[in-house]
Amino acid sequence: MSNWTEDYVSVQDRLKEFINAYPDYRIKTFDLEESLSPNCDVYIVKTELYRTEADAAPWTTGLSSESKAKQYALELAETGSLGRSLNLAGFFAKPNQTPLSLS
């Protein structure tokens, strides 16, 4: 049985590919307000990817959550949401991954 991480492409490497493809890019991240409440046990982060600085709407978005009990939970949630938005943009975590069909 193969290890899932064997051919995994990191978020950092996929972000570099995205920046090379879209040098006028823009990235916005948001900590969802609900998750900042003391009553919420997780941080929820949304990332929006824009191909250009001038784009009015995001090209892709991603959401991720992490337990507040984890060390670096907010950073992990942000990286996870960026990875999800890059994946939807075609910058896959696995080289042989096929795009989702939205039909």
WODA-V564614 format. One record per residue. N is the residue number from 1. OMEGA is omega as a letter, one per 40 degrees, with the letter a starting at -180 (999 if undefined). Layout:
# WODA-V564614
N|OMEGA + N|OMEGA
This chain:
# WODA-V564614
1|a + 2|i + 3|a + 4|a + 5|a + 6|a + 7|a + 8|i + 9|a + 10|i + 11|i + 12|i + 13|i + 14|i + 15|i + 16|i + 17|i + 18|a + 19|i + 20|a + 21|a + 22|a + 23|i + 24|a + 25|i + 26|i + 27|i + 28|i + 29|a + 30|i + 31|a + 32|a + 33|a + 34|a + 35|i + 36|i + 37|i + 38|a + 39|a + 40|a + 41|a + 42|i + 43|i + 44|a + 45|i + 46|i + 47|i + 48|i + 49|i + 50|i + 51|i + 52|i + 53|a + 54|a + 55|a + 56|a + 57|i + 58|i + 59|i + 60|i + 61|i + 62|i + 63|i + 64|i + 65|i + 66|i + 67|i + 68|i + 69|a + 70|i + 71|a + 72|a + 73|a + 74|i + 75|i + 76|i + 77|i + 78|i + 79|i + 80|a + 81|i + 82|i + 83|i + 84|i + 85|i + 86|i + 87|i + 88|i + 89|i + 90|i + 91|a + 92|i + 93|i + 94|a + 95|a + 96|a + 97|i + 98|a + 99|i + 100|i + 101|a + 102|a + 103|999
